[in-house]
């Protein structure tokens, strides 16, 4: 056991935090519904200025509120894997993007953190990684809220046993991907005229050639790419976490408490407890 | 090459972000082009590392600009003024205009933020955030993630080389997926083991205590810059409201 040599951790009240999380979620939901309901007329005239502003601030602001609400509740062991997840997201996502793949692979770190450290840490990782990635690749910036949602859903799926069997993970990925695609499509259409990677643009072009409006084409592309993408990502993460040595994965309280992974009931081994 | 930096990184990042907001508010391709030529180009040239920034910009933005041009230039069903037509593809004036608007917007996004990021010193940014009393967990996650990035890339490269030495062939289809798994498993395992060691070190150094942090680096931020940041934000917010309220955006 590592006993801190400093004063014991002071547990603050969780009231204002919950308010922040709720406000962030409400802001994101309101922005999304505004975009979906008010968008089509605005977009045909060449990218509404107000719409793209509302999109950027709604989703970024909502993401910031969420992160602000979640961060203080996280333990050190969760906090320490978050930079790792962020770096993995950006490194692999950037590679997949420059290879021109039709899928993004930019959520591996988010899903990994969500499985190991829980939905809250997953959501914060998703939002922060897109915010940081946005400094290198600005196209990622507006998708911060979508990435937070992916982390939240992946963590919730893990909590209820989607990763206890490897064959369940792809199905969870499909479901999460469908939700993620629906959320991401209006953002892509409003901010950048549905431009993604070269690979995803080809899919949008195919739907546009059939005469779909930009939002519809982006949604269909999102449903195609995102479901496939999350299916691959969830499978990959499931294979990854089972390949980890027990010491590495059982250091996380979330994994132990909810029996996220199959196998012998993990007993806390002296010297490996996360906190 | 020495990097030329005049302001605190926080000020520069905020200025870049506000520029992006202005481009979104005004929403005319002429304005985006003007910003690109009059602000971003000189900033890149004066940054002290124009070649690196130019190269990154080309790698990040050029494929997107090209594919966006093809996407909207050729497939824009709403367009009425047809310039040329080949089968399914129709080149329309409206499509090209939309492509220019979105393409220039992306170029300003990438140019402004990349220039600010690539000239910013990350330790200085982190120390400024600590001095300004930001949430220490947020500061840790941001600083640590940015610091880990090159480390992760280098480590992935080493592991790929090691696996190739053991006979891994990176091929297409399912083979590529297997290669991805063979590289990412040792990568993630190694990083997680490092992370658990870091947990113990951080705990032993009082990471979870709630007292005010001190930073080893001196504060390079000044009161004038702090005031300038607030003023810049205020001006942009007021301008945006006026611009949108008078309906000039249409």
Interface residues (C-beta under 8 A of the other chain):
Chain A: X2 X4 X5 X6 X7 X9 X10 X12 X44 X45 X46 X47 X48 X49 X50 X52 X53 X56 X67 X68 X71 X72 X74 X76 X77 X79 X80 X81 X82 X83 X84 X86 X87 X88 X90 X91 X92 X98 X100 X108 X112 X116 X124 X128 X129 X132 X134 X135 X136 X137 X138 X139 X141 X192 X193 X194 X195 X197 X198 X201 X202 X204 X205 X208 X209 X211 X212 X213 X232 X236 X239 X240 X243 X244 X245 X247 X248 X249 X251 X272 X274 X275
Chain B: X13 X20 X21 X24 X25 X26 X27 X56 X59 X60 X63 X64 X67 X68 X70 X71 X72 X74 X75 X76 X77 X78 X88 X89 X94 X97 X98 X99 X101 X102 X105 X106 X109 X110 X113 X114 X116 X117 X135 X137 X138 X140 X141 X142 X144 X145 X146 X147 X148 X149 X151 X152 X153 X156 X177 X180 X181 X184 X185 X187 X188 X189 X191 X192 X193 X195 X196 X198 X199 X200 X202 X203 X204 X206 X207 X208 X209 X210 X211 X240 X244 X249 X250
